[in-house]
């Protein structure tokens, strides 16, 4: 979803992580994902471009799950958790945590092939060396949300009033891994406002029906910040 320079961007999110080894059939899961549709009369889907691998660099702080800092394709992005809306059972076997996040982003001058700001993260080489590269290949479907066909038509001509919900399935490679190490399934809706949480729950429940992958349980539901922090803590304890 777009993030304006210097302007906060408020979202609702639910996300799950699972190891690549737990996937019975990646092609089956991807085919299921691409078949997802919403029958809600207040939504319409938009297909995205074919997925490409990209690498984001995360500043991982063990024990910190409420803030995420990363460099993405020359943009410096910061996310802070505003609220935890608790666990939601979307479908039998699919329970996840809904969180509200605030994002900020700005362009950074890239330094050649390193894809990082000149001089490192905020000019600090030690911090830059600690940044974890996370390669991602995402399949995504974007749903326009409106209260009626008329509202949706108005949103198309007034982007600032447009309300979107992204549904994504992501292959993940951590560090220098040559093969997939994890997968993630996620929902992200914005901008936050009255009634969004209700629509979020309704559409997510519908899209998650007949999920063919590993169980989507509470223990697998967390943000990137929480997931990467847990990985860093486990590595530090080895």
N, C-alpha and C positions, 0 to 999 in steps of 0.2 A: 504494500500500500504506500502511496506517496507521503513523504514527510517534508514539510516546508522548512527551509533554513530559518533557524531562530524561533520558530513557532512550535509550541508543544502539540503533540498529536495523541489523542486519547483513544485507547482501544480496550475491547474485551477479548480475552484469549483463553483457550483450552488447548493443551498439548500433551501428547504421550510419546515416550521413547521406548524402544525395544531393540534387543540385539538382533543383528542380521541373521544369526544362526537360528533364531526362533521363527523365521519366515518359512512357511511350508512351500510356497511358490510365489516368487516375486512377480512373474507375469500375471498370475491369477489375481493378485492384490491390485496390481496396476490396472488391469482390465476392469475390475470392480470399481476402482476409483473413477475411471473415465466414464463409467456408466451412470454415475450419481446425478440425480435430478431432484429438484424440489417441486412438489405439487402446490406449494403455497402460492395463492394468486398474487401475493405482494412481492414476489421475487422473479428475477430473470437471470439466467446464467450467461457468463461471457467466458469463452475459451481463451487461454493464454498461449504464448508462443511455445514451441517444443522446448523441453527442458535442456539446459546447458549446465555443465559443472562450473561452479564458482567457489572461491575460497574466501571465507570471512576469517578475520583474526580477532580472537576474543581475549580481553584482559580478564583472566580468571582470578578471583579472590576467594580462597577457601573459606567456607563458613558464611559467605555472603550470597543470599539468594534473592535479594530485593532490588538489585541493580545489575544491569548488563551493559558492558562497554565493548564496542567492537569497531573495526575498520572494515567497511564493505565497499569494494570497488571505488576506492578513493573518497568515500564519505565516512566521516566520524559520527557514530551513532551511540546515543546513551538512552537506556530505558530504565525507568524507575517504577516499582510496583506501588500503586496507589491504594488498592484494596483487594482483599481476598473474599470473593463472594461464596466460598465454600464448595463442597463436593456436590455434584449433580449426577443423578443416574439418568442418562440420556435414553438408553435402551438396556434391556437385560444383557448383562455382560459388558456394558460400556458405561463406566463411571469416570468422571473427570473433574478436576478443579477448575472453576472459572475465576479468572483474575483480571483486574483492571490495571492497565499499564499506561504510563505517560512516556512519550518518546520525544527526543530532540535529535536533530541531525544538521550537519554542515559539511560543505565540501572541504577536502584537505588536498594540498598539493602532493601528488604522488612522487615517489622516489624510484624511478626506473622499474625494474622487474620485482622489486620487493613489495609493491602494493602497500605502502605505508607512508605516513607523513614524513617529510624531510626531517632528519634529526631524531627519528623514532617517535614513539607515542609521547606527545606533548614535550618532545625534546629530551626524553629520558631513556637512555639506552638500556638500563637495567629492566625497566618496565617493558620495553619493546621485546627484549629477549624472552620474557616470560609469557608473551602473548601466544595463545594456542591457535594454530591454523585448523579450521574446520571446513572441509570441502563438502559441498552440498549439490545435489541434483534434485530439483523440485518439479513435481507435477502439481499444477494449481488450477482450481476452478474458482471464479469470482462471481458472486451473486449480488446483484443490485437489489436493495431492499427498499420498498415503498409501501405506503398504506393503501394504495390503489393504483390502477394503471395510469390514472391522471397524475398522481404524485410521482410515479416513476418517470413519466414523460417530462415533467417539470425538472426533475433531478438531472436528466440528461442534458439540459440546457443551462443548468446552474450547478456546476461541479462542486462548489463549496457546500451545497446542501445535500450532495449525494451520500447515501449510506451504503457501505459495501460490507460483504462478508466473504473472506477468503477461506477456502478449504484446500489444504495442501498435504501432499504425501512426499516425503523427502528421504533420499538415500544420503547417508552421512559417512565420511571418512575422516577419522581423527588423526591429527599429526601427520606422520609420513606414511600412513597406511595406504597400500596400493589397492585394497579391496574394501567393500562396504564393511563398516564395523557396526553401524546402527541404522535404524530407520526412525522417522518421526511422522506422526499424524497430527494435524492441528487445525484449529479454527481461529480466525482473527476477524473481528468486526469493528467498524468505526464509521464516523466519529461517535463517541459515547454520548448518550442522551436518554431522555425518558423513554421507556418501553423497549430499549435495545436488548436488555438482558432477557426479556420474555421471548422476543423474536429469535435471539441467539439460541436459546434452549430448544425452541420448537424446530428450527431448521437443522440444528446439529443432530437432534434425535432422528429426524427423517433421513438425513444423509448417512447416518451410521448403521442403518438397518442392514442386516446380513453381512456385516463386516467379516471377511474371510481370514484375517490375520490373527496374530496372537491376542490374548485377552486384553481388553482396554480397562485395566483396573486402577484403583486409586494409587497403588504403589508405583505405577508407571506414569502417572500424570504429574507433570511439573514443567516449569519454564526452562529455557536454555540456561539461564543463570543458575538455577538450582541444580540442574543436571551436570553442568560443567564443574560447579563447585564440588559436588559429590565425587566426581572423577578425580579432581585435584586432591581432595582429602584422602581418597583411597591410595592414590599414587604416593602421597607423602608418607603414608603409613607402611608402605612396603619396605 
